[in-house]
Amino acid sequence: MLTDTSAHKRDTAAFAGMVAEDPVRYRARTSPDRPALLETATDIALTYGEFDSLIGRCAAALLDLLAQQGESADGPRRVAYLGRNSIAQFAVCFACQRIGAIFVPLNWRLSPQEITLILADCFPSLVLYDEEFASALNRGSIKAMPVAGPAGFLGLAAKQTPATPSYGPADQTCVILYTSGTTGGPKGVLLNARNLFFSAMNFAFVGDVTADSVVLCDLPFFHTIGLVALSRTSMVMGARLIISDRFAAERTIATMASEELGVSHYCGVPQIAAVLRASPSWNPAALRRLKAIFLGGAPLPPVLIERFLEDGIPLVNGYGMSESGTALHMPLDREVISRHPGSIGFPAPFLEARIVNFDGLDVEEGGIGEIWLRGPTVTEGYWNRPDLTEAAFTDGWFRTGDLARMKDGVVYLADRLKDMYISGGENVYPAEVEAVIAAHPGVADVAVMGIEHPDWGEVGLALIVAGEAALCDQDIQTHCASRLASYKRPKHVVFVDTIPRSASGKVQKHILRQTYSHLSSSTSASGPSGA
């Protein structure tokens, strides 16, 4: 048990009014000349005072544009943004908060059809877009405007006088963050100013972010790590944020190694960490200014942690989601990381967490249960989906759908509740099998899922991306034989060129199930492992 379940439900109303003002406004008053932002694509640098002024001008431009759209009958107007990371996008996010509108960052990796579905769901009054993605935008009746160019939004904003902020209450939604949709269609997570503030504070605590920190962000702003954990935390703490428009291993390494910039914080997903370390430019000696590389979004193979520790750079594992921001995290302690490889650590300070079994009771040490969360960082629900909102909460606790166990006082992620399968009456957690297979030196990436079997209910399918060395089915089976019980070993092994993942690094298993459902066995086997 991680917390006393007899404690009274947290009174979130106690935080009302405390955090309605955005952090840039405060920093502009107290330290206007302090460096705030650097945009790597353009080398544009802004102080907190300059960024505050830009936000004010963007707010004024939005007010003009939204006034042309008339009144909204269904609450605060939405402003969608389809574009790569930029100072402009970050400014629009804060500008929406200052005028009581809702910022909706769109995933530019989605297909035009998927983007259209999201726009139909949130129906924004305005869509701002980068020209790069103009062809992906089916505007229909929605007003759309390019960000750059002579007739673009930034040109209009440059002519404005900064608007006087008119903040809504701390519990009014100011961001809708669409989930990555690993189990199907995306849903809009409602985040208010209170959620964003305490989520930022959680990452500041667990990541030791201070006013002297320099944070590099190349994870997209349509994801909670990019928009909140890295970027908003930087503004709350008065740190300097380096905004990169994309991940490119060589450029990322060069930026982290720059003595002039002095990057102290970088965050990614396990796949990014693996790509960085495999790069010809990887030079651990040049990265000693990093406190750590922070990872989340997908299970972290212990073998990868060990390799980075050998380089003298700790990989700090964590767990969070759009609905809660940073929820659990390992401490910045190499000895603790080494002693608990793969753990997602301890609950963040502004959050309560439980591990709960199927009967709603806290599990004992070592038992597996669902992670439940409660606190001021947790969403109040989903846009236009009261059914999903109701299903997501039990007695005020948010049910994450993720399974975990606690061992020696720290938490280990087991798997998604929906990804667990039952083979021969035994529960199998794909993440456990994936971690074993990923430890094989010839495996570059792996995903495991259950598929139907007439005798055993379900058996495992392992999809594997091989590294440079040739691999075969028997290599994987031999590797697993001494490391996994027979019912956990995959019956089917398929080698693929790539594994579909979301922007947060999660395997999109709904796509894999559609693609490989034909492998469901139609004949009996001697056991779940085929042995």
TORKEKE-831487 format. One line per 10 residues: their letters; for each residue x, y, z of N, C-alpha, C. Coordinates in steps of 0.05 Angstrom, whole numbers. Atoms other than C-alpha are relative to their C-alpha. Example, Ala and Ser with C-alpha at 12.3 -4.5 7.8 and 13.67 -1.06 7.14 Angstrom:
BEGIN
as = 18/-24/0/246/-90/156/18/24/0  -16/-24/-1/273/-21/143/-15/22/14
END
This chain:
BEGIN
mltdtsahkr = 17/-24/0/0/0/0/18/25/0  -16/-24/3/27/68/-20/-10/23/16  11/-22/-15/-19/112/20/-23/-10/18  21/8/-18/-70/109/76/-27/4/-14  24/-2/14/-135/94/41/-23/11/16  21/-11/-17/-175/119/100/1/30/1  -3/-29/1/-151/190/87/-24/12/-15  22/-13/13/-205/238/67/7/8/-28  -4/-8/27/-214/255/-6/12/28/-1  -13/-26/2/-169/313/-25/-20/21/-9
dtaafagmva = 18/-22/7/-207/378/-26/13/18/-20  -13/-16/20/-185/407/-92/-9/29/0  9/-27/-1/-226/469/-79/20/18/16  -19/-14/-17/-172/488/-29/22/14/-17  -21/-12/17/-126/504/-88/-11/22/-18  12/-19/18/-175/549/-124/11/28/4  -11/-28/-2/-147/618/-139/29/1/4  -29/-1/-5/-76/598/-123/17/0/-25  -17/6/23/-52/579/-192/-12/9/-26  13/-9/24/-97/614/-242/19/15/-19
edpvryrart = -19/-16/16/-42/661/-265/22/-17/-12  -20/16/12/7/632/-314/28/8/10  -26/-5/-12/80/627/-290/17/20/-14  -16/-19/15/109/670/-346/-6/28/10  8/-27/-10/70/730/-320/15/7/25  -14/-5/-26/101/722/-251/30/5/-6  -29/-3/5/172/713/-278/6/26/-14  -5/-26/14/165/774/-323/0/23/19  0/-21/-20/150/816/-262/25/-1/17  -21/3/-19/205/789/-219/28/-1/-12
spdrpallet = -27/3/13/262/774/-268/-4/2/-30  7/-3/28/244/803/-337/24/-5/-19  -23/3/18/315/800/-364/13/-28/1  -11/28/-3/327/727/-345/-5/-15/-26  4/16/24/337/681/-406/-22/-20/4  23/18/-2/273/642/-418/0/-22/-21  3/19/22/274/609/-486/22/3/-21  -17/0/24/319/589/-544/-13/-20/-19  12/17/21/289/561/-608/23/-9/-19  -24/9/15/341/517/-641/-3/2/-30
atdialtyge = 4/-2/29/310/519/-711/6/28/-11  -4/-28/10/317/595/-715/21/16/15  -18/-14/-18/366/613/-659/-13/25/13  14/-21/-14/313/661/-632/1/-5/30  -2/2/-29/324/674/-558/-17/23/12  17/-20/-14/275/710/-511/5/-1/30  0/-2/-29/278/734/-440/-28/-4/10  27/3/-11/219/725/-393/-17/24/-6  15/-24/6/199/797/-405/-9/0/-29  7/1/28/201/788/-480/-21/-21/-6
fdsligrcaa = 19/21/5/163/723/-478/-28/8/11  25/-10/-11/110/754/-433/-14/19/-19  11/-18/19/101/809/-484/-11/-14/-24  9/16/23/95/759/-541/-27/-14/7  25/13/-9/42/720/-502/-23/20/0  21/-21/-1/3/785/-490/-9/8/-27  8/-7/27/4/802/-564/-15/-23/-14  15/23/11/-18/732/-583/-28/-1/12  26/-1/-13/-74/738/-532/-18/20/-13  16/-21/13/-97/803/-564/-9/-9/-28
alldllaqqg = 7/9/26/-95/772/-633/-21/-22/1  20/21/-3/-135/712/-610/-27/12/7  25/-14/-7/-187/758/-579/-14/11/-25  11/-11/25/-196/793/-646/-11/-22/-18  9/22/18/-201/728/-685/-24/-14/11  22/14/-12/-248/695/-636/-25/17/0  23/-18/0/-293/756/-634/-14/-1/-27  12/3/27/-303/747/-709/-16/-25/-3  14/25/2/-328/677/-696/-27/0/16  24/-2/-16/-384/700/-649/2/-15/26
esadgprrva = 0/13/-27/-404/671/-582/0/-30/-2  1/29/-1/-393/599/-564/-21/-9/19  22/9/-17/-453/562/-537/8/-23/18  -7/24/-15/-414/504/-507/26/5/16  -23/-5/-18/-364/536/-459/22/15/-14  -23/-15/11/-296/567/-471/7/-9/-28  -7/6/27/-274/571/-543/26/-16/-1  -24/16/4/-221/521/-567/16/12/-23  -19/-9/20/-159/541/-606/18/-24/-5  -17/23/7/-125/482/-641/25/9/-13
ylgrnsiaqf = -26/-7/12/-53/483/-663/12/-25/-12  -13/22/14/-22/437/-715/27/9/-10  -27/-9/7/52/448/-717/21/-12/18  -22/10/-16/120/428/-691/6/19/23  -8/-16/-23/150/453/-626/11/27/-10  -10/-26/7/163/527/-630/-7/20/23  8/-21/-19/162/590/-588/-28/9/-5  27/-9/6/99/610/-625/-21/-18/12  20/19/-11/61/547/-604/-1/3/30  0/-3/-29/83/555/-532/-13/26/9
avcfacqrig = 13/-26/-7/61/628/-532/-30/-2/-3  28/3/4/-7/609/-560/-13/-15/23  10/16/-23/-16/558/-504/-5/18/24  3/-18/-22/-5/611/-451/-21/22/-6  20/-21/8/-46/663/-490/-28/-10/4  27/11/-4/-106/617/-489/-8/1/30  5/-1/-29/-100/612/-413/-7/28/9  4/-28/-9/-98/688/-407/-27/11/-9  26/-11/9/-163/698/-445/-23/-19/6  21/18/-8/-201/639/-416/-8/-19/-22
aifvplnwrl = 5/19/22/-197/597/-480/14/-26/6  -12/27/-4/-175/524/-487/19/-6/-23  -21/6/20/-111/505/-523/-2/-30/-6  2/28/9/-115/440/-564/24/-6/-19  -22/7/18/-47/417/-591/-7/-26/-15  7/22/16/-56/369/-649/25/-17/-7  -21/18/7/-13/308/-664/5/0/-30  -6/-2/28/20/323/-731/8/-27/-12  -7/27/10/39/249/-737/-24/-15/-9  24/14/8/-33/229/-747/-7/5/-29
spqeitlila = 9/-3/28/-65/219/-815/-21/22/-1  21/-21/3/-111/273/-843/-27/-9/10  26/10/-10/-171/229/-827/-1/0/30  0/0/-30/-150/222/-754/-1/28/11  1/-28/-8/-138/297/-748/-28/11/-3  28/-9/5/-207/309/-778/-18/-10/22  17/11/-21/-238/264/-725/3/16/26  -5/-16/-24/-205/303/-669/-13/27/-2  13/-26/4/-228/369/-698/-30/-1/2  29/4/-2/-298/342/-704/-9/-4/29
dcfpslvlyd = 6/6/-28/-295/321/-631/1/26/17  -3/-24/-16/-270/387/-601/-11/25/-13  10/-21/17/-295/432/-657/10/28/9  -12/-26/-8/-247/491/-647/-11/23/-16  8/-24/15/-265/562/-665/22/9/-19  -22/-9/16/-196/570/-695/21/-22/0  -23/18/2/-140/525/-721/24/16/-11  -26/-11/10/-69/552/-727/17/-23/-9  -15/22/11/-23/511/-769/26/9/-14  -25/-4/15/48/506/-797/-6/-8/-29
eefasalnrg = 5/6/29/49/506/-874/8/-29/-6  -9/27/4/85/439/-870/-23/-20/2  22/19/-4/20/407/-848/-26/10/-11  25/-11/12/-30/447/-889/-16/-21/-14  15/21/15/-47/387/-932/-14/-20/17  12/19/-18/-65/346/-871/-25/12/13  22/-14/-13/-118/397/-850/-24/2/-18  26/-2/14/-189/387/-875/-16/20/15  10/-22/-16/-215/454/-854/-31/0/3  29/0/-1/-289/446/-871/-10/28/7
sikampvagp = 11/-26/-9/-327/501/-834/16/13/21  -17/-11/-22/-271/513/-783/19/21/-12  -18/-21/9/-232/577/-790/29/-9/5  -28/8/-3/-158/562/-802/18/22/-10  -19/-22/6/-98/608/-806/28/-10/3  -28/8/-4/-24/595/-819/13/16/22  -14/-14/-22/23/613/-763/19/21/-12  -20/-18/12/77/645/-807/-10/12/-26  8/-12/25/76/685/-871/-12/27/3  10/-28/-1/51/755/-889/-29/2/10
agflglaakq = 27/0/-9/-21/736/-874/-4/-18/24  1/19/-22/-3/692/-815/-6/12/27  8/-8/-27/-21/694/-742/22/17/14  -22/-15/-13/48/719/-719/1/28/-11  1/-27/12/42/778/-767/-22/16/13  22/-14/-13/-25/796/-737/7/7/29  -7/-4/-28/1/788/-666/21/23/3  -21/-21/-1/61/834/-681/-12/28/0  13/-26/2/13/891/-693/-17/7/25  18/-3/-23/-24/883/-627/14/13/24
tpatpsygpa = -9/-8/-26/-17/916/-560/-7/-23/19  5/23/-18/-10/862/-506/-26/3/15  26/-1/-14/-78/844/-478/4/-3/30  1/4/-29/-92/850/-404/-11/-28/6  10/27/-6/-99/779/-377/-27/0/14  26/4/-13/-168/756/-357/-3/-30/5  -1/28/-6/-157/689/-325/-27/-11/10  22/13/-12/-212/640/-311/8/-12/27  -7/13/-26/-215/602/-244/19/-22/-5  -21/20/2/-161/552/-229/-11/-27/-9
dqtcvilyts = 11/26/7/-209/494/-242/-13/1/-28  11/-2/26/-230/518/-311/20/-12/-20  -17/13/20/-203/476/-369/14/20/-17  -15/-18/18/-148/510/-407/16/-15/-21  -14/17/20/-117/451/-446/-17/-25/-3  10/27/6/-147/391/-480/22/-15/-14  -23/16/10/-93/339/-491/-11/-27/-9  11/25/11/-114/283/-537/21/-22/5  -17/22/-5/-86/216/-516/9/-13/-26  -13/11/24/-42/177/-563/-16/-23/-13
gttggpkgvl = 18/19/12/-95/125/-574/13/-27/-5  -12/26/3/-56/60/-562/-20/-22/-1  21/21/0/-121/22/-553/-23/7/-18  22/-8/18/-163/57/-606/0/30/-4  2/-28/6/-189/126/-621/8/18/24  -9/-18/-21/-160/185/-582/-23/13/15  21/-14/-16/-199/219/-526/13/25/12  -11/-26/-10/-191/291/-501/1/1/30  -3/-3/-29/-163/297/-431/-2/29/8  4/-28/-9/-186/360/-395/21/7/22
lnarnlffsa = -19/-9/-20/-131/397/-358/-5/30/6  4/-27/-8/-141/460/-318/26/12/11  -24/-14/-10/-92/511/-289/12/-13/25  -9/14/-24/-89/474/-223/15/-26/-8  -13/24/9/-72/408/-258/28/6/-11  -25/-7/13/-17/441/-299/21/9/20  -19/-11/-20/14/478/-240/12/-23/17  -10/21/-18/19/418/-194/14/-23/-15  -15/19/16/41/372/-250/28/10/-5  -26/-12/4/98/420/-264/16/-1/26
mnfafvgdvt = -14/2/-25/115/422/-190/9/-28/6  -9/28/-4/117/346/-187/25/-6/-15  -24/5/15/168/343/-243/24/16/11  -22/-17/-12/208/400/-211/12/-14/24  -9/14/-24/212/360/-146/16/-25/-8  -13/26/6/230/292/-176/24/4/-18  -22/-4/18/276/321/-229/20/21/9  -19/-20/-11/310/373/-185/4/23/-20  -1/-23/19/292/430/-234/0/25/17  -2/-25/-14/314/498/-209/2/23/-20
adsvvlcdlp = -3/-24/18/322/569/-236/26/-1/-16  -26/3/14/393/549/-257/-1/-22/-21  1/23/19/369/490/-299/-3/10/-29  3/-5/29/373/488/-375/-12/-26/-11  16/23/7/320/441/-403/-3/-1/-31  3/4/29/322/413/-474/-25/-16/-5  25/13/7/254/394/-503/-2/-4/-30  7/6/28/248/358/-569/-22/-20/-2  25/16/1/189/315/-549/-23/19/-7  21/-18/11/126/343/-583/-18/12/22
ffhtiglval = 18/-14/-18/81/393/-548/-28/-12/1  27/13/-2/20/350/-563/1/-23/20  -3/21/-20/46/303/-509/6/13/27  -3/-12/-27/45/315/-433/29/4/8  -28/-4/-8/121/305/-426/11/26/-12  -10/-25/12/136/360/-476/-13/25/9  14/-25/-6/82/410/-460/0/7/29  3/-6/-28/79/402/-385/26/-6/16  -23/8/-17/136/362/-352/25/16/-6  -24/-14/7/192/396/-390/-5/31/-3
srtsmvmgar = 2/-28/7/165/462/-416/-13/17/22  14/-16/-20/115/487/-364/16/0/26  -17/1/-24/160/463/-307/22/21/-2  -21/-20/3/216/506/-336/-10/28/6  11/-26/-5/171/567/-335/-7/5/29  7/-2/-28/146/554/-265/24/5/17  -25/-2/-16/217/548/-238/18/22/-9  -18/-22/9/247/605/-278/25/-11/-14  -23/12/15/293/558/-317/1/9/-29  -2/-7/29/316/565/-389/-9/-25/-16
liisdrfaae = 10/22/16/279/522/-440/11/3/-28  -9/1/28/311/502/-506/-21/-17/-15  22/12/15/256/486/-556/12/-11/-26  -9/12/25/275/437/-611/-25/-10/-15  25/7/16/225/423/-668/-2/-29/-6  1/28/5/243/350/-673/24/-14/13  -22/15/-9/286/294/-647/17/-9/-24  -19/9/19/348/282/-689/25/-6/16  -20/10/-19/401/241/-653/25/17/0  -26/-15/1/463/278/-678/-3/28/11
rtiatmasee = 5/-28/-9/433/347/-666/-6/1/30  7/1/-28/405/327/-598/26/-3/17  -25/4/-15/473/301/-575/17/25/0  -16/-25/2/508/364/-600/-11/22/18  12/-20/-17/459/408/-563/5/-6/30  -5/8/-28/467/369/-498/29/3/7  -29/-1/-6/543/371/-505/11/29/-1  -10/-28/3/547/447/-517/7/12/28  -9/-13/-25/587/480/-461/-14/27/3  13/-27/-1/555/547/-479/-29/-2/10
lgvshycgvp = 28/3/-9/484/521/-469/-2/-12/28  0/12/-26/498/478/-409/-25/-15/7  25/15/-4/438/431/-416/3/-18/25  0/16/-25/422/399/-349/-22/-21/0  23/18/-1/356/363/-364/-8/-8/-28  11/9/25/334/320/-422/-19/-24/6  20/21/-5/274/274/-426/-8/-13/-27  8/14/24/254/221/-476/-15/-25/7  12/27/-4/226/151/-484/23/-20/-4  -22/19/2/267/87/-480/12/-3/-28
qiaavlrasp = -10/3/27/272/82/-556/19/22/-8  -18/-22/6/303/151/-560/27/-4/14  -25/5/-15/354/133/-506/17/-21/-15  -15/20/15/374/71/-546/12/11/-25  -10/-12/24/381/111/-610/24/19/6  -22/-18/-8/424/164/-574/26/-16/5  -24/15/-7/471/112/-546/13/-14/-23  -10/14/24/478/77/-613/12/19/-20  -9/-19/19/496/141/-648/31/2/-1  -29/-4/2/568/150/-674/10/24/16
swnpaalrrl = -8/-25/-14/568/218/-639/-2/-3/30  4/3/-29/553/189/-570/27/3/14  -25/-5/-15/606/216/-523/-7/7/29  9/-5/-27/589/208/-449/16/22/14  -17/-20/-14/648/252/-427/-10/28/-6  10/-26/7/616/311/-462/-27/6/12  27/-4/-10/550/302/-426/-1/0/30  -2/1/-29/573/307/-354/-17/22/14  17/-20/-12/530/369/-343/-29/-9/4  27/11/-3/467/327/-349/-3/-11/28
kaiflggapl = 7/13/-26/435/311/-282/-7/-29/-5  8/27/8/405/251/-317/-15/3/-26  19/1/22/365/230/-377/-25/-13/11  25/8/-12/293/224/-355/-17/-15/-21  15/17/19/250/170/-388/-27/-7/11  26/9/-6/178/151/-389/-15/-8/-25  17/6/23/121/130/-435/0/-29/-8  -1/28/7/142/57/-443/18/-14/20  -17/15/-18/174/2/-402/30/3/-7  -29/-5/4/249/13/-393/16/-26/6
ppvlierfle = -15/25/-4/292/-49/-404/24/4/20  -22/-3/-19/341/-59/-345/27/0/-14  -25/1/14/396/-75/-395/8/27/-10  -6/-26/10/391/-5/-423/9/18/23  -8/-15/-24/396/25/-353/29/-6/7  -27/8/-7/459/-14/-340/21/11/-20  -19/-11/20/492/9/-405/5/30/5  -3/-28/-5/479/82/-389/16/5/26  -15/-3/-25/504/74/-317/30/-6/-5  -28/5/6/568/45/-346/13/25/-13
dgiplvngyg = -9/-25/12/574/111/-385/1/23/20  0/-21/-21/565/150/-320/-24/19/-3  24/-17/3/497/178/-341/-25/-16/9  23/15/-10/437/155/-300/-25/4/-18  26/-2/13/372/139/-336/-21/-1/23  20/-2/-22/317/162/-288/-27/-8/-11  25/10/10/255/121/-301/-23/13/15  23/-12/-12/186/148/-287/-26/-10/-13  26/8/10/112/139/-299/-19/24/2  20/-21/0/60/189/-319/-19/-4/-23
msesgtalhm = 19/2/22/2/200/-366/-13/27/-4  13/-25/5/-38/255/-398/-19/8/22  20/-5/-21/-90/248/-343/11/8/27  -11/-7/-27/-42/260/-285/27/14/-1  -27/-10/1/25/286/-310/19/-19/14  -19/17/-14/85/260/-272/-13/-12/25  13/13/-23/59/208/-223/20/-15/18  -21/14/-16/118/164/-201/27/4/-14  -26/-5/11/192/173/-210/22/-11/18  -24/8/-15/259/144/-190/15/25/10
pldrevisrh = -16/-23/-9/304/191/-149/25/3/-16  -26/-5/14/367/223/-177/23/-12/16  -20/14/-17/410/171/-142/9/-24/-16  -10/22/17/454/125/-184/-1/-27/15  0/25/-15/459/74/-128/-28/-12/2  28/9/-1/383/70/-120/-9/-11/-27  8/9/27/374/65/-196/13/-27/-6  -14/25/5/426/9/-199/-12/-22/16  10/21/-18/395/-28/-141/-28/-8/-8  28/6/8/324/-25/-171/-3/5/-30
pgsigfpapf = 2/-4/29/333/-31/-247/-28/-5/-10  26/3/12/269/-20/-285/-23/11/18  21/-10/-18/230/9/-225/-8/28/-9  10/-27/5/186/70/-235/0/17/25  -6/-16/-24/202/92/-164/-22/4/19  17/-9/-22/160/130/-114/-21/20/-11  20/-20/8/96/172/-119/11/28/2  -8/-28/-1/109/245/-135/-14/14/23  10/-12/-25/97/293/-77/-29/10/0  27/-12/0/32/326/-100/-20/-20/-12
learivnfdg = 16/21/11/-3/260/-112/-2/-23/20  2/25/-15/-30/199/-77/-3/-23/-19  1/23/18/-23/130/-107/-6/-25/16  6/27/-11/-49/60/-92/4/-21/-21  0/24/17/-39/-9/-122/-23/-17/9  26/11/-8/-108/-41/-122/-6/-25/-16  7/25/14/-131/-112/-139/-28/2/-12  26/-1/14/-194/-131/-177/-24/2/19  21/-4/-19/-234/-129/-113/0/28/13  -1/-27/-11/-215/-57/-99/16/3/25
ldveeggige = -16/0/-25/-167/-75/-42/29/4/-7  -28/-4/4/-95/-54/-35/15/-26/1  -14/26/2/-48/-110/-55/23/0/21  -23/4/-18/6/-138/-10/26/4/-15  -26/-3/12/80/-129/-23/4/-23/-20  -6/19/20/98/-163/-88/-24/-8/-17  24/6/16/26/-171/-112/-4/20/-22  6/-17/23/2/-142/-178/-28/11/2  26/-13/0/-54/-92/-181/0/25/-18  3/-24/17/-79/-30/-218/9/24/15
iwlrgptvte = -8/-25/-12/-48/38/-204/-24/19/0  21/-20/-4/-100/87/-176/14/25/10  -12/-26/-7/-84/161/-169/-21/20/10  18/-22/-10/-114/221/-133/17/24/7  -15/-24/-7/-92/293/-124/-6/23/-19  5/-24/16/-91/363/-155/10/-2/-28  -10/3/27/-54/339/-217/-19/-16/-18  16/19/15/-108/290/-238/-23/14/-14  21/-11/16/-156/308/-294/-28/-4/13  28/3/-9/-230/318/-280/-16/-17/-20
gywnrpdlte = 15/18/19/-248/276/-341/8/5/-29  -4/-1/29/-254/274/-417/-20/17/-14  16/-18/15/-281/323/-466/-24/-15/-13  25/10/12/-354/307/-484/-3/-30/3  3/29/-5/-347/236/-456/-6/-5/29  7/5/-28/-384/232/-389/1/-30/6  -1/29/-5/-386/156/-398/28/-9/7  -27/7/-6/-311/150/-400/9/12/26  -7/-13/-25/-304/199/-343/-10/-16/24  11/15/-22/-350/160/-299/14/-27/4
aaftdgwfrt = -14/26/-1/-315/94/-316/28/2/11  -28/-3/-7/-247/123/-301/4/5/30  -3/-7/-28/-261/141/-228/-16/-19/18  13/16/-21/-278/100/-166/5/14/27  -2/-14/-26/-291/137/-100/21/22/-1  -18/-22/2/-251/196/-125/28/-7/-9  -26/9/10/-191/155/-148/-2/-5/-30  -2/4/29/-170/155/-221/13/-27/-5  -10/26/7/-161/85/-249/16/1/-25  -18/-5/23/-101/86/-295/-2/-21/-22
gdlarmkdgv = -1/22/20/-111/18/-329/28/-12/-2  -27/12/0/-37/3/-315/4/-17/25  -5/18/-21/-15/-55/-273/29/3/11  -26/-3/-13/43/-52/-223/2/-17/25  -4/13/-26/73/-85/-162/20/16/15  -20/-14/-16/113/-58/-104/18/-21/12  -20/18/-11/177/-92/-82/22/17/12  -21/-14/-15/226/-67/-30/-5/30/1  7/-28/-3/188/-2/-25/-2/16/-25  2/-15/25/191/18/-98/-20/-15/-19
vyladrlkdm = 21/11/17/140/7/-154/12/-8/-27  -8/10/26/151/-34/-217/-25/-2/-17  22/1/19/105/-27/-277/-1/-29/-11  3/27/11/77/-95/-298/-10/1/-29  11/-1/27/34/-79/-359/-26/16/0  27/-10/3/-29/-48/-386/-20/-21/8  21/19/-8/-90/-81/-355/-12/-13/-25  12/10/25/-118/-89/-426/20/-18/-15  -19/16/15/-53/-121/-451/6/-27/13  -4/25/-13/-49/-176/-399/-17/-22/-13
yisggenvyp = 15/22/11/-70/-244/-427/3/-24/18  1/24/-17/-86/-311/-395/6/-25/-18  -8/23/16/-50/-373/-422/0/-24/19  1/23/-17/-69/-440/-393/-8/6/29  9/-7/-27/-102/-406/-333/20/18/15  -20/-16/-13/-39/-365/-318/1/28/-12  -3/-27/10/-34/-289/-323/28/5/-12  -26/-7/13/20/-266/-371/0/30/-5  -3/-29/3/45/-194/-371/20/5/-22  -18/-3/23/74/-177/-440/25/17/6
aeveaviaah = -23/-17/-6/120/-123/-410/23/-17/12  -20/17/-12/156/-177/-370/15/-16/-21  -12/16/22/167/-220/-432/17/18/-18  -14/-19/17/188/-159/-472/27/7/12  -25/-7/-14/241/-141/-420/21/-22/-4  -18/23/3/271/-211/-425/11/-1/-28  -9/1/28/273/-211/-501/18/23/-7  -16/-24/7/300/-140/-504/29/-3/10  -27/3/-11/360/-163/-463/18/-16/-19  -17/15/20/383/-207/-522/15/21/-16
pgvadvavmg = -16/-20/13/440/-169/-554/-6/5/-30  7/-3/28/413/-181/-624/-27/13/-5  27/-11/3/344/-150/-610/1/30/2  1/-29/0/333/-77/-629/-26/10/12  26/-8/-11/259/-73/-610/-18/-25/1  18/23/-3/204/-120/-588/-27/8/11  26/-3/-12/130/-123/-574/-13/-27/2  13/26/-5/91/-181/-544/-29/4/6  28/-1/-5/17/-193/-543/-12/-28/0  13/26/0/-32/-250/-532/-18/-3/-24
iehpdwgevg = 19/6/22/-69/-283/-590/-15/-25/7  18/23/-7/-125/-335/-587/13/-27/-6  -9/28/4/-110/-409/-580/-22/-18/9  23/16/-7/-162/-464/-579/3/-16/25  -4/16/-24/-131/-503/-522/8/16/24  -12/-15/-22/-94/-452/-480/-13/27/5  13/-27/-3/-141/-392/-487/14/21/-17  -17/-18/15/-85/-347/-510/29/-9/3  -29/4/-1/-11/-354/-526/14/25/-9  -14/-25/6/43/-303/-536/10/1/-29
lalivageaa = -12/-7/26/64/-271/-602/21/21/5  -22/-19/-3/131/-236/-602/7/11/-28  -8/-14/24/144/-185/-657/27/13/5  -27/-7/-7/218/-171/-661/13/15/-24  -17/-14/19/261/-120/-697/29/-8/6  -27/9/-5/330/-151/-704/20/22/-4  -22/-19/4/394/-111/-698/17/-8/-24  -17/6/23/454/-120/-743/4/-30/-4  -5/29/2/464/-194/-727/-26/-15/-8  23/16/8/419/-247/-758/-11/-15/24
lcdqdiqthc = 14/14/-22/367/-278/-712/-20/-19/-12  22/18/8/319/-336/-718/-17/-6/24  19/7/-21/261/-363/-678/14/-15/23  -12/16/-21/304/-414/-642/19/16/18  -17/-17/-17/352/-360/-618/-16/12/22  18/-13/-20/294/-326/-582/-10/-21/20  10/20/-18/266/-390/-554/22/-10/19  -23/8/-18/335/-411/-527/5/21/21  -5/-22/-19/344/-343/-496/-21/1/22  22/-2/-19/276/-346/-462/-2/-25/18
asrlasykrp = 4/26/-14/281/-419/-439/9/1/29  -10/-1/-28/323/-405/-377/-8/24/15  7/-26/-13/292/-338/-361/-30/3/4  29/-2/-3/217/-349/-367/-13/-27/3  16/24/-2/167/-401/-346/-11/-7/-27  8/9/27/142/-443/-404/-25/15/-10  24/-13/9/73/-410/-405/4/29/-8  -6/-27/7/105/-342/-412/15/3/-26  -16/-2/25/148/-359/-472/-18/3/-24  17/-4/23/120/-335/-538/-1/-25/-18
khvvfvdtip = 3/23/18/92/-390/-582/8/8/-28  -6/-10/26/99/-347/-644/21/22/1  -20/-21/2/160/-305/-663/-1/10/-29  1/-12/27/154/-258/-723/20/23/-1  -19/-21/3/211/-214/-747/-11/22/-19  12/-22/15/189/-145/-772/20/22/-3  -18/-22/5/222/-82/-798/-3/22/21  5/-21/-19/189/-36/-748/-25/-7/16  23/4/-18/139/-34/-690/-14/27/3  14/-26/-2/85/20/-691/-1/9/29
rsasgkvqkh = 0/-11/-26/92/65/-631/-13/28/-1  11/-27/-2/56/128/-608/23/20/5  -20/-20/-5/92/194/-597/13/-3/27  -11/3/-27/102/175/-524/15/-26/2  -16/24/-1/137/110/-543/-16/-26/5  16/24/-6/79/63/-527/-6/-16/-26  7/17/22/68/4/-573/-30/2/-6  28/-2/8/4/12/-612/-11/-28/-6  8/28/3/-22/-58/-600/-26/-4/-14  25/3/15/-90/-45/-629/6/-3/-30
ilrqtyshls = -9/3/28/-54/-38/-697/11/-28/-4  -12/27/2/-14/-102/-684/-21/-22/0  21/20/-1/-76/-141/-666/-15/-3/-26  13/1/26/-109/-121/-731/17/-13/-21  -18/10/20/-48/-139/-771/6/-30/3  -10/28/-5/-30/-206/-738/-22/-18/11  21/16/-11/-98/-233/-717/-2/-27/-14  2/25/15/-92/-286/-771/18/-22/11  -18/20/-12/-37/-320/-730/-13/-15/22  14/16/-20/-88/-344/-679/0/-29/-8
sstsasgpsg = -4/28/8/-73/-418/-677/-26/-15/-3  24/16/4/-124/-466/-704/4/-29/6  -7/27/-6/-89/-529/-682/10/-2/29  -9/4/-27/-72/-558/-614/31/0/1  -29/1/-4/-2/-552/-585/5/-14/27  -6/15/-24/33/-589/-529/1/18/25  -2/-19/-22/37/-526/-486/0/28/-10  0/-27/8/33/-451/-486/25/9/-14  -25/-8/13/106/-446/-507/5/-16/-25  -5/17/23/98/-498/-561/20/-22/6
a = -20/20/-7/147/-542/-522/-12/-26/8
END
